Amino acid sequence: MEVIPAIDLLAGRCVRLYQGDYQQSQVFNENPLEVALQWQNQGAKRLHLVDLDGAKEGTTVNLDIIQTIVETLTIPVQVGGGLRHRISVERLFNLGVERAIVGTVAVENPELVTELCEAFPHKITVGIDARNGKVATRGWLETSTIEATDLVQQISDKAAAIIYTDISRDGTLIGPNLDALKELAKVTNIPIIASGGISCLTDLLSLLSLESLGVSGVIVGKALYTGKVDLKEAIAAIGDGRIQDIPLNFDNTAVV
């Protein structure tokens, strides 16, 4: 299972939001490139980059910063935020971005997502951000009536992955939503990347119980920035499969 560090860009700075609320943002670093290099040097095999300004505006805003990070790093970078037109996706690929993450268009223009998956097989990742099981769009500022499990079943099998974020847990450090991840895994064969709520190494190890169901990665944000999770340790633990050494509850979550 891949541990993927996250950088959220807002006004050119590295921030974290609480439950997706733009009014509750915390700046962790004024220099996102410095943070990106830090995660790469600590062993990350991929970087997750989100343009929060772009998610709100519907078009890529922090393009210069994204370009600088992609050109400087040697690891692949996946980017999301405001990608609602093919030209925006192509622009990122031209910069060297490995995967483009689309979210809002999966609800508002699913035909475009299918088109993108066909045109760029295994380079399009679909971000499904849910609030109480309902898919949220436009930088989490709006909530649709579509169930996350229904949307998952509509996604082309040429998608690289599905990133599932439980908004109620994002930035809260209260742990991942294992039940929701299990339900999604039941209805798709596309690899699922978990996001939201990771607070400690035990949370990461608990996700290993879902790996056989198709949960192939986990995005970690605030826990890294607050020091609650050490990236090197997390990568080593997941890679070594140390979940075998930790006692589990009957629901396969680690005992703390």
Backbone torsions as a table, in degrees:
resi	resn	phi	psi	omega
1	MET	NA	135.1	-175.7
2	GLU	-90.0	131.3	174.6
3	VAL	-98.5	118.2	-172.5
4	ILE	-117.3	113.2	177.6
5	PRO	-72.5	147.8	-176.4
6	ALA	-114.1	143.9	170.2
7	ILE	-126.9	122.3	176.2
8	ASP	-104.8	126.4	-177.7
9	LEU	-100.3	128.4	175.4
10	LEU	-143.4	119.4	-177.7
11	ALA	55.0	35.7	175.9
12	GLY	80.3	4.0	-177.4
13	ARG	-116.3	160.3	177.7
14	CYS	-87.7	115.4	-175.6
15	VAL	-131.5	171.7	168.2
16	ARG	-133.1	140.5	176.1
17	LEU	-101.0	160.1	174.1
18	TYR	-104.5	115.2	-179.0
19	GLN	53.2	35.6	176.6
20	GLY	73.1	11.9	-176.5
21	ASP	-87.4	114.4	-179.9
22	TYR	-63.9	-21.7	179.3
23	GLN	-81.4	-10.0	178.8
24	GLN	-120.1	63.9	179.9
25	SER	-104.8	145.6	178.9
26	GLN	-125.2	123.2	-179.7
27	VAL	-82.0	126.9	179.3
28	PHE	-106.5	-24.5	178.7
29	ASN	-161.5	138.1	178.8
30	GLU	-79.1	-14.0	-175.4
31	ASN	-121.1	92.7	-178.4
32	PRO	-59.6	-32.9	179.0
33	LEU	-63.0	-39.7	178.0
34	GLU	-59.4	-41.5	179.2
35	VAL	-67.7	-43.7	-179.9
36	ALA	-58.7	-43.9	178.7
37	LEU	-65.8	-35.1	177.9
38	GLN	-61.8	-46.9	-179.5
39	TRP	-66.7	-38.8	177.7
40	GLN	-63.0	-44.1	-179.0
41	ASN	-65.6	-23.3	179.3
42	GLN	-89.6	5.4	171.9
43	GLY	108.2	5.0	179.1
44	ALA	-60.7	140.6	177.6
45	LYS	-99.8	-7.5	179.9
46	ARG	-160.8	150.0	177.9
47	LEU	-118.6	136.6	177.7
48	HIS	-103.4	118.7	-174.0
49	LEU	-123.7	125.9	-178.8
50	VAL	-122.6	127.9	176.1
51	ASP	-91.1	94.0	-177.9
52	LEU	-65.3	-35.5	175.7
53	ASP	-62.9	-41.4	179.3
54	GLY	-64.7	-39.3	179.1
55	ALA	-61.3	-36.2	-179.5
56	LYS	-77.3	-39.2	-174.2
57	GLU	-86.9	-20.8	-179.5
58	GLY	85.5	14.5	176.7
59	THR	-155.9	152.1	-177.7
60	THR	-62.2	127.6	-177.7
61	VAL	-107.3	-44.2	-175.2
62	ASN	-92.8	44.5	-173.6
63	LEU	-62.3	-41.1	-178.6
64	ASP	-62.7	-42.1	179.8
65	ILE	-67.1	-42.3	178.6
66	ILE	-59.3	-45.7	-179.9
67	GLN	-60.8	-44.5	-179.8
68	THR	-61.3	-43.6	-179.9
69	ILE	-64.9	-46.6	-178.3
70	VAL	-62.8	-41.5	-178.1
71	GLU	-72.3	-26.0	-177.1
72	THR	-86.9	-40.0	-176.9
73	LEU	-75.3	156.0	175.5
74	THR	-104.9	-7.5	177.7
75	ILE	-95.5	155.9	178.9
76	PRO	-66.3	149.0	-179.3
77	VAL	-124.1	132.8	173.2
78	GLN	-109.6	137.5	-171.6
79	VAL	-129.7	136.9	175.4
80	GLY	-137.5	169.0	178.2
81	GLY	117.4	98.5	175.5
82	GLY	82.3	15.1	-178.5
83	LEU	-87.4	86.3	-174.9
84	ARG	-118.5	6.8	177.9
85	HIS	-140.9	149.3	-178.6
86	ARG	-58.0	-38.8	-177.7
87	ILE	-62.2	-33.3	178.3
88	SER	-67.5	-39.4	178.7
89	VAL	-67.3	-45.8	-179.9
90	GLU	-62.2	-36.4	178.9
91	ARG	-60.2	-41.9	179.0
92	LEU	-66.3	-43.0	178.8
93	PHE	-62.4	-35.9	178.0
94	ASN	-65.8	-24.0	177.4
95	LEU	-81.8	-13.5	-178.7
96	GLY	106.1	6.2	176.1
97	VAL	-63.2	135.6	-176.9
98	GLU	-79.0	-44.8	-178.8
99	ARG	-132.1	140.2	175.2
100	ALA	-105.8	135.9	-177.6
101	ILE	-106.2	119.8	178.0
102	VAL	-111.3	142.4	-177.8
103	GLY	-131.6	-68.9	-177.1
104	THR	-55.8	-42.0	-177.1
105	VAL	-66.4	-21.1	177.7
106	ALA	-63.9	-26.6	177.7
107	VAL	-93.9	-46.6	-172.5
108	GLU	-85.5	-25.0	-178.5
109	ASN	-148.7	66.7	-176.0
110	PRO	-60.9	-26.7	178.7
111	GLU	-63.6	-35.3	178.5
112	LEU	-66.1	-38.6	179.4
113	VAL	-63.4	-43.5	177.4
114	THR	-61.3	-42.9	178.5
115	GLU	-60.2	-44.3	-179.7
116	LEU	-65.7	-40.8	178.8
117	CYS	-63.9	-36.0	178.2
118	GLU	-71.0	-41.2	-177.2
119	ALA	-74.3	-33.3	-177.7
120	PHE	-129.4	69.4	-175.4
121	PRO	-57.6	131.4	177.2
122	HIS	63.1	23.9	173.4
123	LYS	-120.5	-6.5	179.2
124	ILE	-104.6	122.6	175.0
125	THR	-108.0	136.4	-179.4
126	VAL	-101.7	121.1	178.2
127	GLY	-92.2	119.4	177.0
128	ILE	-112.4	109.3	-178.0
129	ASP	-108.5	120.4	-172.8
130	ALA	-120.1	143.3	174.7
131	ARG	-122.4	111.6	-175.3
132	ASN	55.8	38.7	176.5
133	GLY	86.2	-12.3	-179.7
134	LYS	-96.7	140.2	-176.8
135	VAL	-73.9	130.5	176.8
136	ALA	-99.4	150.8	-177.6
137	THR	-134.1	175.5	175.2
138	ARG	51.9	58.4	178.8
139	GLY	66.6	28.1	178.5
140	TRP	70.4	12.0	-178.6
141	LEU	-82.3	-17.7	179.4
142	GLU	-128.9	147.7	178.3
143	THR	-119.7	127.1	-178.5
144	SER	-85.5	-177.2	176.2
145	THR	-100.8	5.9	-175.7
146	ILE	-87.0	131.2	176.5
147	GLU	-74.7	141.6	-180.0
148	ALA	-58.0	-40.5	-178.9
149	THR	-65.9	-32.9	177.3
150	ASP	-70.0	-41.2	-179.2
151	LEU	-65.4	-39.9	-179.6
152	VAL	-56.3	-39.7	-176.6
153	GLN	-70.4	-13.3	-179.6
154	GLN	-92.1	-7.4	-172.8
155	ILE	-81.5	136.9	179.2
156	SER	-60.4	141.6	178.6
157	ASP	-72.7	-0.4	175.1
158	LYS	-89.8	1.4	174.7
159	ALA	-69.8	146.0	-179.1
160	ALA	-70.9	-39.1	-177.1
161	ALA	-170.2	170.0	172.5
162	ILE	-119.9	126.0	174.1
163	ILE	-99.1	117.6	179.6
164	TYR	-105.4	121.7	178.0
165	THR	-117.9	123.8	171.7
166	ASP	-88.2	105.7	-173.4
167	ILE	-59.5	-35.5	-177.7
168	SER	-65.4	-16.6	-179.4
169	ARG	-106.4	-15.5	-175.1
170	ASP	-63.7	126.0	179.4
171	GLY	75.8	6.1	-175.9
172	THR	-99.3	-19.2	-178.7
173	LEU	61.2	38.0	179.9
174	ILE	-109.7	8.2	176.2
175	GLY	100.6	157.1	-178.8
176	PRO	-76.1	159.7	178.0
177	ASN	-90.2	87.6	-176.0
178	LEU	-64.5	-37.8	-178.9
179	ASP	-63.4	-44.5	-180.0
180	ALA	-64.7	-39.4	178.8
181	LEU	-63.8	-39.9	177.5
182	LYS	-62.7	-42.6	-178.9
183	GLU	-64.1	-40.5	177.9
184	LEU	-65.4	-43.0	-177.8
185	ALA	-62.3	-26.3	-179.3
186	LYS	-69.4	-24.6	-171.2
187	VAL	-111.1	8.9	178.5
188	THR	-150.3	154.2	174.0
189	ASN	-103.8	0.9	178.4
190	ILE	-75.0	135.6	178.2
191	PRO	-55.2	139.2	-179.9
192	ILE	-111.3	135.2	175.5
193	ILE	-111.6	123.2	-178.8
194	ALA	-81.9	145.3	179.1
195	SER	-150.2	140.8	175.6
196	GLY	105.5	122.2	170.6
197	GLY	93.1	-7.6	-178.2
198	ILE	-60.0	126.1	-175.8
199	SER	-122.2	-18.0	-174.9
200	CYS	-163.4	174.1	-179.6
201	LEU	-62.4	-34.3	179.6
202	THR	-61.7	-38.9	176.7
203	ASP	-60.1	-42.7	179.8
204	LEU	-64.6	-44.0	-179.3
205	LEU	-65.8	-32.2	179.3
206	SER	-64.0	-28.5	179.7
207	LEU	-70.7	-21.3	178.7
208	LEU	-61.2	-25.0	178.5
209	SER	-68.3	-16.0	-179.8
210	LEU	-100.5	-1.4	-176.1
211	GLU	-61.3	-39.1	-179.6
212	SER	-67.4	-18.0	178.8
213	LEU	-87.5	-11.5	178.8
214	GLY	119.3	4.4	175.9
215	VAL	-83.6	106.9	-168.7
216	SER	-104.2	-8.3	-178.1
217	GLY	-160.0	169.9	179.0
218	VAL	-146.1	134.3	177.7
219	ILE	-96.4	131.1	-178.3
220	VAL	-121.9	130.6	-178.7
221	GLY	-123.7	-88.9	-171.6
222	LYS	-57.8	-36.0	-178.9
223	ALA	-61.3	-31.9	176.5
224	LEU	-71.8	-42.2	-175.3
225	TYR	-71.5	-28.1	179.4
226	THR	-92.1	-4.2	178.9
227	GLY	83.4	6.3	179.6
228	LYS	-72.8	-24.5	175.2
229	VAL	-127.3	131.1	174.2
230	ASP	-94.5	121.9	-173.7
231	LEU	-60.6	-44.5	179.4
232	LYS	-58.5	-45.9	-179.7
233	GLU	-64.1	-40.9	-179.0
234	ALA	-64.1	-44.9	179.6
235	ILE	-63.8	-41.4	179.1
236	ALA	-65.1	-41.6	-178.1
237	ALA	-66.0	-45.4	-179.9
238	ILE	-66.3	-42.0	-179.0
239	GLY	-66.4	-34.8	-179.2
240	ASP	-84.2	-9.9	-178.8
241	GLY	64.4	39.6	-174.8
242	ARG	-69.9	1.2	175.8
243	ILE	-58.3	-24.8	179.4
244	GLN	-64.8	-23.1	-176.8
245	ASP	-93.9	-0.3	-176.8
246	ILE	-112.8	126.6	179.8
247	PRO	-62.2	140.8	-177.1
248	LEU	-114.6	151.4	169.4
249	ASN	-76.0	175.3	-179.5
250	PHE	-65.3	-21.8	178.9
251	ASP	-92.7	13.7	176.4
252	ASN	71.7	14.2	172.2
253	THR	-90.6	147.1	-175.1
254	ALA	-70.8	142.8	176.3
255	VAL	-79.8	130.7	179.5
256	VAL	-112.7	NA	NA
